[in-house]
Amino acid sequence: MKTNPYKYESIFITLIISFGLLLRGFNLNFNDFWSDEMVSFYLSNPNLEFLETIKLVFASNLTVTYEIILKFFHKIFGYNFGYSRYLTLILSIISIFYFYKLIKNNKNYHSALLGVILLSINIYHIRYSIELRSYTLTFLLSIILLNLIFFQGKIREFKNFFSYFLIFIISFFMLFSHAYSILVIISIN
């Protein structure tokens, strides 16, 4: 009797993502904040008025999306150095899931399994997922955009305005998450 290789798919993926979470959680470092991380922490101060935050972000960089999400994160969980890095940790874990979904929808289960394993142990993704920077958010938004556009190795056919609007919104947030995301958007076009 032949067993179904996809029978334990959710268990394998849960274990791999959990392993990725452990690697990232184990490497969280609350002691060394770089100067750009300190700027992000300051700009996301929930006690600053929203318009003041926007003015300060545009005066210092263009990572508006990340700074605003971090500001709301601080409003909910408290304005603390220690809590700040949990946002990028959460975004990193979500990006592993969406990366798996992207590969599975466009290749096959075994490719997706290998891809998610490689991303889970990727030292650069681990390192950036524990820093107070917008790279992890940019990666997540890029993966979400690619999931929306590509399916089964082809560009999806969109038949309604909402799909185009959603792609526009995600692209807009990407552009204000990191300047390099313009390369992703141009490459898709």
MODELLER restraints for C-alpha pairs under 7 A, 6 or more apart:
rsr = mdl.restraints
at = mdl.atoms
rsr.add(forms.Gaussian(group=physical.xy_distance, feature=features.Distance(at['CA:16:A'], at['CA:117:A']), mean=6.39, stdev=0.5))
rsr.add(forms.Gaussian(group=physical.xy_distance, feature=features.Distance(at['CA:17:A'], at['CA:93:A']), mean=6.89, stdev=0.5))
rsr.add(forms.Gaussian(group=physical.xy_distance, feature=features.Distance(at['CA:17:A'], at['CA:96:A']), mean=6.83, stdev=0.5))
rsr.add(forms.Gaussian(group=physical.xy_distance, feature=features.Distance(at['CA:17:A'], at['CA:120:A']), mean=6.80, stdev=0.5))
rsr.add(forms.Gaussian(group=physical.xy_distance, feature=features.Distance(at['CA:20:A'], at['CA:120:A']), mean=4.52, stdev=0.5))
rsr.add(forms.Gaussian(group=physical.xy_distance, feature=features.Distance(at['CA:20:A'], at['CA:121:A']), mean=6.52, stdev=0.5))
rsr.add(forms.Gaussian(group=physical.xy_distance, feature=features.Distance(at['CA:21:A'], at['CA:93:A']), mean=6.38, stdev=0.5))
rsr.add(forms.Gaussian(group=physical.xy_distance, feature=features.Distance(at['CA:24:A'], at['CA:89:A']), mean=6.88, stdev=0.5))
rsr.add(forms.Gaussian(group=physical.xy_distance, feature=features.Distance(at['CA:24:A'], at['CA:126:A']), mean=5.54, stdev=0.5))
rsr.add(forms.Gaussian(group=physical.xy_distance, feature=features.Distance(at['CA:24:A'], at['CA:129:A']), mean=6.95, stdev=0.5))
rsr.add(forms.Gaussian(group=physical.xy_distance, feature=features.Distance(at['CA:24:A'], at['CA:130:A']), mean=6.71, stdev=0.5))
rsr.add(forms.Gaussian(group=physical.xy_distance, feature=features.Distance(at['CA:28:A'], at['CA:130:A']), mean=5.51, stdev=0.5))
rsr.add(forms.Gaussian(group=physical.xy_distance, feature=features.Distance(at['CA:30:A'], at['CA:82:A']), mean=5.90, stdev=0.5))
rsr.add(forms.Gaussian(group=physical.xy_distance, feature=features.Distance(at['CA:37:A'], at['CA:132:A']), mean=5.14, stdev=0.5))
rsr.add(forms.Gaussian(group=physical.xy_distance, feature=features.Distance(at['CA:37:A'], at['CA:133:A']), mean=6.39, stdev=0.5))
rsr.add(forms.Gaussian(group=physical.xy_distance, feature=features.Distance(at['CA:40:A'], at['CA:67:A']), mean=6.39, stdev=0.5))
rsr.add(forms.Gaussian(group=physical.xy_distance, feature=features.Distance(at['CA:40:A'], at['CA:132:A']), mean=6.88, stdev=0.5))
rsr.add(forms.Gaussian(group=physical.xy_distance, feature=features.Distance(at['CA:43:A'], at['CA:53:A']), mean=5.93, stdev=0.5))
rsr.add(forms.Gaussian(group=physical.xy_distance, feature=features.Distance(at['CA:43:A'], at['CA:56:A']), mean=6.82, stdev=0.5))
rsr.add(forms.Gaussian(group=physical.xy_distance, feature=features.Distance(at['CA:43:A'], at['CA:57:A']), mean=6.60, stdev=0.5))
rsr.add(forms.Gaussian(group=physical.xy_distance, feature=features.Distance(at['CA:43:A'], at['CA:67:A']), mean=6.61, stdev=0.5))
rsr.add(forms.Gaussian(group=physical.xy_distance, feature=features.Distance(at['CA:44:A'], at['CA:67:A']), mean=5.53, stdev=0.5))
rsr.add(forms.Gaussian(group=physical.xy_distance, feature=features.Distance(at['CA:44:A'], at['CA:68:A']), mean=6.58, stdev=0.5))
rsr.add(forms.Gaussian(group=physical.xy_distance, feature=features.Distance(at['CA:44:A'], at['CA:70:A']), mean=5.70, stdev=0.5))
rsr.add(forms.Gaussian(group=physical.xy_distance, feature=features.Distance(at['CA:44:A'], at['CA:71:A']), mean=4.12, stdev=0.5))
rsr.add(forms.Gaussian(group=physical.xy_distance, feature=features.Distance(at['CA:45:A'], at['CA:71:A']), mean=5.97, stdev=0.5))
rsr.add(forms.Gaussian(group=physical.xy_distance, feature=features.Distance(at['CA:45:A'], at['CA:79:A']), mean=6.76, stdev=0.5))
rsr.add(forms.Gaussian(group=physical.xy_distance, feature=features.Distance(at['CA:46:A'], at['CA:71:A']), mean=5.54, stdev=0.5))
rsr.add(forms.Gaussian(group=physical.xy_distance, feature=features.Distance(at['CA:46:A'], at['CA:74:A']), mean=6.25, stdev=0.5))
rsr.add(forms.Gaussian(group=physical.xy_distance, feature=features.Distance(at['CA:46:A'], at['CA:75:A']), mean=5.53, stdev=0.5))
rsr.add(forms.Gaussian(group=physical.xy_distance, feature=features.Distance(at['CA:57:A'], at['CA:64:A']), mean=6.12, stdev=0.5))
rsr.add(forms.Gaussian(group=physical.xy_distance, feature=features.Distance(at['CA:62:A'], at['CA:176:A']), mean=5.68, stdev=0.5))
rsr.add(forms.Gaussian(group=physical.xy_distance, feature=features.Distance(at['CA:62:A'], at['CA:177:A']), mean=6.85, stdev=0.5))
rsr.add(forms.Gaussian(group=physical.xy_distance, feature=features.Distance(at['CA:62:A'], at['CA:178:A']), mean=6.73, stdev=0.5))
rsr.add(forms.Gaussian(group=physical.xy_distance, feature=features.Distance(at['CA:63:A'], at['CA:134:A']), mean=6.64, stdev=0.5))
rsr.add(forms.Gaussian(group=physical.xy_distance, feature=features.Distance(at['CA:63:A'], at['CA:176:A']), mean=5.32, stdev=0.5))
rsr.add(forms.Gaussian(group=physical.xy_distance, feature=features.Distance(at['CA:63:A'], at['CA:177:A']), mean=4.45, stdev=0.5))
rsr.add(forms.Gaussian(group=physical.xy_distance, feature=features.Distance(at['CA:63:A'], at['CA:178:A']), mean=5.61, stdev=0.5))
rsr.add(forms.Gaussian(group=physical.xy_distance, feature=features.Distance(at['CA:64:A'], at['CA:176:A']), mean=5.39, stdev=0.5))
rsr.add(forms.Gaussian(group=physical.xy_distance, feature=features.Distance(at['CA:64:A'], at['CA:177:A']), mean=6.04, stdev=0.5))
rsr.add(forms.Gaussian(group=physical.xy_distance, feature=features.Distance(at['CA:65:A'], at['CA:173:A']), mean=5.96, stdev=0.5))
rsr.add(forms.Gaussian(group=physical.xy_distance, feature=features.Distance(at['CA:65:A'], at['CA:176:A']), mean=5.58, stdev=0.5))
rsr.add(forms.Gaussian(group=physical.xy_distance, feature=features.Distance(at['CA:65:A'], at['CA:177:A']), mean=5.03, stdev=0.5))
rsr.add(forms.Gaussian(group=physical.xy_distance, feature=features.Distance(at['CA:66:A'], at['CA:134:A']), mean=5.59, stdev=0.5))
rsr.add(forms.Gaussian(group=physical.xy_distance, feature=features.Distance(at['CA:66:A'], at['CA:137:A']), mean=6.84, stdev=0.5))
rsr.add(forms.Gaussian(group=physical.xy_distance, feature=features.Distance(at['CA:66:A'], at['CA:177:A']), mean=5.77, stdev=0.5))
rsr.add(forms.Gaussian(group=physical.xy_distance, feature=features.Distance(at['CA:84:A'], at['CA:132:A']), mean=6.91, stdev=0.5))
rsr.add(forms.Gaussian(group=physical.xy_distance, feature=features.Distance(at['CA:85:A'], at['CA:130:A']), mean=5.80, stdev=0.5))
rsr.add(forms.Gaussian(group=physical.xy_distance, feature=features.Distance(at['CA:85:A'], at['CA:131:A']), mean=6.11, stdev=0.5))
rsr.add(forms.Gaussian(group=physical.xy_distance, feature=features.Distance(at['CA:85:A'], at['CA:132:A']), mean=5.77, stdev=0.5))
rsr.add(forms.Gaussian(group=physical.xy_distance, feature=features.Distance(at['CA:88:A'], at['CA:129:A']), mean=5.19, stdev=0.5))
rsr.add(forms.Gaussian(group=physical.xy_distance, feature=features.Distance(at['CA:88:A'], at['CA:130:A']), mean=6.12, stdev=0.5))
rsr.add(forms.Gaussian(group=physical.xy_distance, feature=features.Distance(at['CA:88:A'], at['CA:131:A']), mean=6.86, stdev=0.5))
rsr.add(forms.Gaussian(group=physical.xy_distance, feature=features.Distance(at['CA:88:A'], at['CA:132:A']), mean=6.72, stdev=0.5))
rsr.add(forms.Gaussian(group=physical.xy_distance, feature=features.Distance(at['CA:88:A'], at['CA:136:A']), mean=6.32, stdev=0.5))
rsr.add(forms.Gaussian(group=physical.xy_distance, feature=features.Distance(at['CA:89:A'], at['CA:129:A']), mean=5.19, stdev=0.5))
rsr.add(forms.Gaussian(group=physical.xy_distance, feature=features.Distance(at['CA:89:A'], at['CA:130:A']), mean=5.84, stdev=0.5))
rsr.add(forms.Gaussian(group=physical.xy_distance, feature=features.Distance(at['CA:91:A'], at['CA:136:A']), mean=6.41, stdev=0.5))
rsr.add(forms.Gaussian(group=physical.xy_distance, feature=features.Distance(at['CA:91:A'], at['CA:137:A']), mean=6.26, stdev=0.5))
rsr.add(forms.Gaussian(group=physical.xy_distance, feature=features.Distance(at['CA:91:A'], at['CA:140:A']), mean=6.89, stdev=0.5))
rsr.add(forms.Gaussian(group=physical.xy_distance, feature=features.Distance(at['CA:92:A'], at['CA:129:A']), mean=5.49, stdev=0.5))
rsr.add(forms.Gaussian(group=physical.xy_distance, feature=features.Distance(at['CA:92:A'], at['CA:136:A']), mean=5.93, stdev=0.5))
rsr.add(forms.Gaussian(group=physical.xy_distance, feature=features.Distance(at['CA:95:A'], at['CA:140:A']), mean=4.83, stdev=0.5))
rsr.add(forms.Gaussian(group=physical.xy_distance, feature=features.Distance(at['CA:96:A'], at['CA:116:A']), mean=6.35, stdev=0.5))
rsr.add(forms.Gaussian(group=physical.xy_distance, feature=features.Distance(at['CA:96:A'], at['CA:119:A']), mean=6.79, stdev=0.5))
rsr.add(forms.Gaussian(group=physical.xy_distance, feature=features.Distance(at['CA:96:A'], at['CA:120:A']), mean=6.89, stdev=0.5))
rsr.add(forms.Gaussian(group=physical.xy_distance, feature=features.Distance(at['CA:98:A'], at['CA:143:A']), mean=6.36, stdev=0.5))
rsr.add(forms.Gaussian(group=physical.xy_distance, feature=features.Distance(at['CA:98:A'], at['CA:144:A']), mean=6.60, stdev=0.5))
rsr.add(forms.Gaussian(group=physical.xy_distance, feature=features.Distance(at['CA:99:A'], at['CA:116:A']), mean=6.78, stdev=0.5))
rsr.add(forms.Gaussian(group=physical.xy_distance, feature=features.Distance(at['CA:99:A'], at['CA:143:A']), mean=6.19, stdev=0.5))
rsr.add(forms.Gaussian(group=physical.xy_distance, feature=features.Distance(at['CA:100:A'], at['CA:112:A']), mean=5.30, stdev=0.5))
rsr.add(forms.Gaussian(group=physical.xy_distance, feature=features.Distance(at['CA:100:A'], at['CA:115:A']), mean=6.85, stdev=0.5))
rsr.add(forms.Gaussian(group=physical.xy_distance, feature=features.Distance(at['CA:100:A'], at['CA:116:A']), mean=5.50, stdev=0.5))
rsr.add(forms.Gaussian(group=physical.xy_distance, feature=features.Distance(at['CA:102:A'], at['CA:147:A']), mean=5.31, stdev=0.5))
rsr.add(forms.Gaussian(group=physical.xy_distance, feature=features.Distance(at['CA:103:A'], at['CA:111:A']), mean=6.79, stdev=0.5))
rsr.add(forms.Gaussian(group=physical.xy_distance, feature=features.Distance(at['CA:103:A'], at['CA:112:A']), mean=4.92, stdev=0.5))
rsr.add(forms.Gaussian(group=physical.xy_distance, feature=features.Distance(at['CA:104:A'], at['CA:112:A']), mean=4.98, stdev=0.5))
rsr.add(forms.Gaussian(group=physical.xy_distance, feature=features.Distance(at['CA:105:A'], at['CA:151:A']), mean=5.73, stdev=0.5))
rsr.add(forms.Gaussian(group=physical.xy_distance, feature=features.Distance(at['CA:105:A'], at['CA:152:A']), mean=5.50, stdev=0.5))
rsr.add(forms.Gaussian(group=physical.xy_distance, feature=features.Distance(at['CA:106:A'], at['CA:151:A']), mean=5.55, stdev=0.5))
rsr.add(forms.Gaussian(group=physical.xy_distance, feature=features.Distance(at['CA:106:A'], at['CA:152:A']), mean=4.11, stdev=0.5))
rsr.add(forms.Gaussian(group=physical.xy_distance, feature=features.Distance(at['CA:106:A'], at['CA:153:A']), mean=4.67, stdev=0.5))
rsr.add(forms.Gaussian(group=physical.xy_distance, feature=features.Distance(at['CA:107:A'], at['CA:152:A']), mean=6.80, stdev=0.5))
rsr.add(forms.Gaussian(group=physical.xy_distance, feature=features.Distance(at['CA:128:A'], at['CA:135:A']), mean=6.62, stdev=0.5))
rsr.add(forms.Gaussian(group=physical.xy_distance, feature=features.Distance(at['CA:128:A'], at['CA:136:A']), mean=6.39, stdev=0.5))
rsr.add(forms.Gaussian(group=physical.xy_distance, feature=features.Distance(at['CA:129:A'], at['CA:136:A']), mean=5.86, stdev=0.5))
rsr.add(forms.Gaussian(group=physical.xy_distance, feature=features.Distance(at['CA:134:A'], at['CA:177:A']), mean=6.18, stdev=0.5))
rsr.add(forms.Gaussian(group=physical.xy_distance, feature=features.Distance(at['CA:134:A'], at['CA:178:A']), mean=6.70, stdev=0.5))
rsr.add(forms.Gaussian(group=physical.xy_distance, feature=features.Distance(at['CA:138:A'], at['CA:174:A']), mean=5.94, stdev=0.5))
rsr.add(forms.Gaussian(group=physical.xy_distance, feature=features.Distance(at['CA:138:A'], at['CA:177:A']), mean=5.77, stdev=0.5))
rsr.add(forms.Gaussian(group=physical.xy_distance, feature=features.Distance(at['CA:138:A'], at['CA:178:A']), mean=6.31, stdev=0.5))
rsr.add(forms.Gaussian(group=physical.xy_distance, feature=features.Distance(at['CA:138:A'], at['CA:181:A']), mean=6.91, stdev=0.5))
rsr.add(forms.Gaussian(group=physical.xy_distance, feature=features.Distance(at['CA:141:A'], at['CA:170:A']), mean=6.67, stdev=0.5))
rsr.add(forms.Gaussian(group=physical.xy_distance, feature=features.Distance(at['CA:141:A'], at['CA:174:A']), mean=6.14, stdev=0.5))
rsr.add(forms.Gaussian(group=physical.xy_distance, feature=features.Distance(at['CA:145:A'], at['CA:167:A']), mean=6.59, stdev=0.5))
rsr.add(forms.Gaussian(group=physical.xy_distance, feature=features.Distance(at['CA:145:A'], at['CA:170:A']), mean=6.57, stdev=0.5))
rsr.add(forms.Gaussian(group=physical.xy_distance, feature=features.Distance(at['CA:149:A'], at['CA:155:A']), mean=5.59, stdev=0.5))
rsr.add(forms.Gaussian(group=physical.xy_distance, feature=features.Distance(at['CA:149:A'], at['CA:156:A']), mean=5.62, stdev=0.5))
rsr.add(forms.Gaussian(group=physical.xy_distance, feature=features.Distance(at['CA:150:A'], at['CA:156:A']), mean=5.65, stdev=0.5))
rsr.add(forms.Gaussian(group=physical.xy_distance, feature=features.Distance(at['CA:174:A'], at['CA:181:A']), mean=5.89, stdev=0.5))
rsr.add(forms.Gaussian(group=physical.xy_distance, feature=features.Distance(at['CA:175:A'], at['CA:181:A']), mean=5.70, stdev=0.5))
rsr.add(forms.Gaussian(group=physical.xy_distance, feature=features.Distance(at['CA:175:A'], at['CA:182:A']), mean=6.12, stdev=0.5))
